Each structure stands twice: as C-alpha cells, then as structure tokens.
Amino acid sequence: MLDSQGCVRRPAVAAAKTADVRTSYLESRSIAALARDHRVSRGAIRTAVADLLPDRSRYAAGDHGRSAAGWAPRGTIDR
C-alpha cells in the first residue's frame, strides 16, 4: 500500500485480528514480535492495544511515580 508520498506503508491491524493481538499482548508478546507476526507496523499494534498500555499522562502532569512512602526514582529525591 502506498501513502500520499509514494512510500510503502504497512496496513493497520484487521478488525478480525484485533482480539488475537490484544490477547497475545496480554500474554507478554512484545509489540515488535506482534508487528512481525501480523505484518503491520509497531504503531498499528500500539493502536490496537492502546488502552492496555501503561498510562503515560501522569508523567506529563509532573507526577513521576512518587508513592506515599516517599520512594522516588533514582536522582529525583529533593534534598
């Protein structure tokens, strides 16, 4: 399939295969392996499993995972 600039573009995950992709992802298959198996891009796999991916919005808001117990990732402790 060619895009508007004449480049080859891999198709999206077919609707009939989405459930298989999601199940495989939940069984710890990597995004790259799923993309190879289904002959689609990693972006297509990420789109198919988007609601299963870790939520990254809290990082954009400045919450970097500090818990109530005071744990913080290396190098982020305020002194």
C-alpha positions in Angstrom: 0.0 0.0 0.0 1.4 3.4 -0.9 0.8 6.6 1.1 0.4 10.0 -0.4 4.1 10.4 -0.9 4.6 7.1 -2.8 6.2 5.3 0.2 5.2 1.8 1.1 3.1 1.7 4.2 2.1 -1.3 6.2 -1.6 -1.7 6.8 -3.4 -1.4 10.1 -4.4 -4.5 12.1 -7.5 -6.0 10.6 -10.6 -5.8 12.8 -10.9 -9.6 12.8 -7.3 -9.9 14.2 -7.5 -7.2 16.9 -8.7 -9.6 19.6 -5.8 -12.0 18.8 -3.3 -9.2 19.0 -4.7 -8.0 22.3 -4.7 -11.5 23.8 -1.1 -12.1 22.7 0.0 -8.7 24.1 -1.6 -9.6 27.5 0.3 -12.9 27.3 3.6 -10.8 27.2 4.3 -10.9 23.5 6.3 -7.8 22.5 5.0 -5.1 20.3 7.8 -5.8 17.8 7.1 -9.5 17.6 3.3 -8.9 17.1 4.1 -6.4 14.3 6.3 -9.0 12.5 3.7 -11.8 13.0 0.8 -9.7 11.6 2.9 -7.9 9.0 1.9 -4.4 10.3 3.8 -1.5 11.8 4.5 -1.3 15.6 2.3 1.8 15.6 -0.6 -0.3 14.3 0.0 -2.7 17.2 0.2 0.1 19.7 -3.1 1.5 18.4 -4.8 -1.9 18.7 -3.6 -2.3 22.4 -3.7 1.4 23.3 -6.0 1.0 26.3 -3.8 -1.8 27.6 -0.6 0.3 27.6 0.6 1.9 30.8 -0.9 5.4 31.4 1.7 8.0 30.5 -0.4 11.1 31.1 0.5 11.3 34.8 4.2 11.8 33.7 3.2 14.7 31.5 1.4 16.3 34.5 4.6 16.1 36.6 3.8 13.1 38.7 6.8 10.8 38.4 5.5 7.9 40.4 6.4 9.0 43.9 4.4 7.0 46.4 3.1 8.0 49.8 6.0 6.0 51.4 8.4 8.5 49.8 10.0 6.3 47.2 11.2 8.2 44.1 13.1 7.1 41.0 16.9 7.5 41.2 18.1 11.1 41.0 14.7 12.7 41.8 14.9 12.9 45.6 14.5 16.5 46.8 17.1 17.4 49.4 
